[in-house]
Amino acid sequence: MDILVNICPGYVLTPLVKNQIPDTARARGITEEQVVEDVLLAAQSTKQFVTVEQVASLACFLASEDAASITGALLPIDGGWTAH
């Protein structure tokens, strides 16, 4: 079975993102909390990071027979980012 879907996550709090927060704070002259609230999560209506587990669960569903007819789709999992 071919899977022809793009998962489009918002910000996921991965080690890479965690490591970028202090650098972004220094570069912008703001606190790390402000980076999270005003930069990373500003466009996400839920004001929460997408979790790795949520992305993994969506990927597993898309690989299942239940999703066999989902093809050629872009699936946002972005806490409401695309709703703006």
DAHU-V970312 format. One record per helix or strand of 3 or more residues. SS is the DSSP state (H for helix, E for strand). FROM is the first residue (numbers start at 1). LEN is the number of residues. If there is no record, write none. Layout:
ss=(SS | SS)
from=(FROM | FROM)
len=(LEN | LEN)
//
This chain:
ss=(E | H | H | H | H | E | H)
from=(5 | 15 | 32 | 52 | 65 | 73 | 81)
len=(5 | 14 | 9 | 11 | 3 | 5 | 3)
//
